[in-house]
């Protein structure tokens, strides 16, 4: 093992221990010695990302792509930074580039779906979440977001099926229960919606949540019991 390999290993060890600033110093040393070391740029980029230094992380991930345009993970990592920055079109481009190079990774499709949802491209977002779930069938978040898209599109029965799956997988996700109640209300299934709202109310009260949240749910319950 060369001296620079040892420096890189030390940096990686610091990185794994969460000592990101010290890890960056080691990766800096490696890059100074070898400006074509993709792994040093990538791990420095991840370290910057963990520290919230998004521009610096973006620069390192872009350098990774410049050095190795065939590695899907480089595009995915940069896409995540664009997503954090709310540059959704750029994120979508990078996620699609990642998928072109490695089309079996669920997270690539999941984060593509999130970016598409943020720009209100619902049909493509739905397709991306379909692809996610086809590759990993126990992802509660993917079911929740796919349900959200179906809810927006007015596909309430299909949305309810996905909320059911999310709740099953996540052990009573409060957001999924609340949104399922709204979907049931849209279908005129008021008794089932009332059950969901009461369950949400119980969870909120048990969790000592803010009165504003409790009052919103109570208002929905009151409107179902005594509609104007």
N, C-alpha and C positions, 0 to 999 in steps of 0.2 A: 504494500500500500504506500503510495507516494505521500509526501508531506501535505499536498493540497487535498488529497483524499481524506487524510486525517482531520484537516480543518473542516471539510464538508461534514464529516461524520460528527464532529463536535457540534457544529451548527445544527445538524439535524437532531441530535440528542437534546440540545437546548430548546429547539422548536417543540419537540414532543413533550417537554416538561413545561411548556407554556411560557418560557423565558424568551419572548419574541424579539425584544430589543437586542439582547445579547446574541441571539441566533442571527439576526440581521448583520451584525458586525462580522460574524464568521462568513456568511454568504458574500458579504462585500469583499472580503479578503480573497475568496475563491474567484469571484468575478474579475477582480483586479488582475489576478494571475491568468485567468482564462475567460475572455469575454464571450466565448461560445458555449459556456456550460449551462445548458438548458435547465438542468435540475436545480442549480443554484438560483437562477432567476425565478423558477416556479416556486421554490420554497421560500425565497425572500418575498415574493408576491403574496403568498398565503400568510406569511408573518405580518406584512403590512396590512393585509385585509383584516386579520385578527385584531390589529391595533386601531382599525378604523381609518387607516391612511389609504383611502380608496384611489386617489389619483396615482400614488406611487405603486399600488398594487396593479392598477390598470396598465401602467407603463411596463411593469415587469411581465405581465401576461402577454402584452403585445410583443415584447421582445421574444418571448417563448415561441409565439406564432411565426415571427420573422425567422427564427432559427430552425423551427420544425413545424411546417404548415400542415403536416399530416397527423399530428397528435390531437385527437378529439378533445382531450381534457383541457388543453390550453384554451380552446374556444369556449368550452363550458365555463371555465374559471373566469374568463373575461366577460362572458355573458352575464354571470352573476353580479359582477361589479357594475355593469351597465344597468342591471335591474335595480340594484341598490340606489343608483344615481337617478332612477326613473327615466333612463334613456331606453325606452322599451323597444323601439324599432331596431336599435343597435343590438340590444340583447337578443331579440328574435333572430337577427341575422347570424349571430354567433351560435345560438342553440341549434339552428338549422345546419350550420356548418359542422357542428359537433355530431349531429345525428347522421349526416352524410358519411362521416368517417367511422362512426361506431353506433349502429342503429339498434342496439339491444339494451341500452342503459335506461332504466325507468326515470331516473332523475332528469335526464336530458329532456324528455317529453313533458315531465311535470313542470319544470321551470319554464319551458316554452309555453305551456298552457297558461301559466300565471301571467307571463308577459302579454300574451294575446288577450287574456281577460282584461288586463289593465288598459288596453287600447280598444276595448269593446268589440274585438273580432271574435264573436261568440262561437260561430260555426267552427272556425279553426281551433279555438280553445277546446271546444268539445271533442274534436278529433284527437287533440294532443292528450287530453285526459283519458280518452278511450285507449290510446296507445300505452299510456302509463299503466292503467289497470290490467291491460292484457299481459303485461310483463311482471306485474307484482300485484297479486289479488288481495293483499291485506293492508293496503295503504289507505288509512282512514282519511287522510288529508285529500288524497286524490278523489275519493268518493264524495267528500264534502264539496270540493270545488266543482266537480262535474255536476253535482246536484244544484249548485248555485247557478251554473250556466243554464241548466235545464229549467230552473225556476224563472230566470230572466226571460227565457224563450217561451215561457208559458206551458212547458211540458211538465205539468205538476205531478202527474202520477209517476212518471219516470223519476222525477226529482225526489219524490217521497221514497221510492225504492232505494235510491242512493243514500238519502239521509238515514234510512233504516240500517243500511250496511255500515255507514260511518259510526252510528250510535252503537251498533253491535261490536265494532272493532275498537272503539275508543272508550268504551264503558260510560255511555251517557254523556256525550259531548253536548254542552249546553247550547252552543251556537246552532248545532245541527237540530236539536230538539225545537228550539225557537223557530228556526227557518222552516222546519217540517210543519209546525203549527200554522205558519203563514200559508204554506202550500195547501194544507188541508182546508184552511179557511177559504182559499181561492176556489176550491172544488165544492164548497158548501158542506164540507164534512165538519160541521161545527162541534159536534160532541167530541170527536177525536182531537180537534184543534184545542178545545178546552182542556182536555186531559194533558196535552203537551204544555200549554201555558201554565197550568197548575204545577206541573213537574219543574218547569223552569223557575217558577216562583219559589218552590220549596228549596231548590238548589241555591238560589240567590240568598234566601233568608238564612239557610244553614251556613253559607259562606260569609255572612255579615257584609254583604255587598252594599253599595251606595243606594240611598233611598230613591234616587232618580231612576235607576234601573228597575227597582222593584215597582215603582209607581207606573212605569211604562207598561210592564207586563200586567199589573193589576187593572190598568185601564183597558187593555185588550180583553181581559177576562170579563170585566164589567160590560163591555160593549157586546160580547157574545151572549151573556146572560140576559141583558136588557138592551137590545138594539134600539137605536133611536127611531 
